[in-house]
Amino acid sequence: MSNFIRQYANAMPDDLCETLIAWFDTAEDVKTVRADRLTRKDKQKWLTFDQHSDLYTRVQKCKYDMMHRYKEEFPFCYRGNKILLSPDVKIQRTPPFGGGFHNWHAEVSHYENMDRCLVWSFYLNDMESDEGETEFLYEKLRVRPRKGLGVMFPAGWTFQHRGNPVHTADKYMVTGWWHYPDEKGYYK
């Protein structure tokens, strides 16, 4: 049986990875995520079309190209919907020793995010082996961050995952979700 976790090498061009890191590092409104119950201290920023249309459009193209490849292999991932939506683009930097989210979790965990269908991520830089991987519990899989690597997987409880600690350098990634459209207002 397939595990539905897919990795796509070179899914984001190197120049876009480098541009996103530079943009993030010079942005003034980056927020630190501090939620003690989640043991998380990384920094993140939302990339929006209205403020950064060129970067946003380039990330969206990478995201749609990856979704097309995923859908070719798993055509029923849409669950009968005509479309999935993915307006959100979150960029995050996880620093060594203390940053990241190391608890097992799924991306659908309560009613506020029950419309999530698939998770997508792009790693913006390489990490040394045995650090910063995205680890999947039931699949016994660790995805090592490599510059431009795209990853896509279902958002449900069967895909428990966590970010493993970073020890030597900052880890950068862009991530978000493909959502089912809320045509009837169920998710409000």
Steps between C-alpha positions, in 0.01 A plus 500: 500500500623849417581741781377807301803709603676629191832678460580698186863599444560844348132593537603858577785668309815588695471870419149514647618318815781754542270796430246381758771459767637848428150649507420326829826605664445867411126516575413723793173338598616141560326352802649261752271208576499439872250250627628318806248221467640437154867542597559721201725802454551541126433813296241520227347738251203475266572586138200679349416584143409861567838582656737276303325395180812385312625268777150379580429420134827308463431293813145433380633369168734257678214393723260441210764310301558271799125452550465402134764229545335378821156494341631295205598228746205543739205629296250446780674736742233757413230289669238594244571873504565684178777706655721535804611841624839603633528874553731488802878511473691483828877544510679392814852498637591250769817589694738248655445388859147585599307579185247284323201286581617161627170353623314243292203666333270489199389802300131429560456517875181697574201660330691815403722306260279209399485629143868415443548222248872493419815654643763644268852615589817614326837499673703809418843378615695180560545362851764263633387140533316409820367848567198701401324210330124475479436163662184295443397273787302217340689498172839482678628763257732798542512762226834680499479869405663560162488831317202506261354169622119499497298271727127428493292276725146464641408722794312237706581324826667204329785730396638594840825686449744730672797718424819359647743735678745719313857517637735673254316763293162661443246292309274685256181369346183615329184312590122503487193291429263409224148559635159369402284796396241596760209526260232452766655684792565186707841612625387829650 
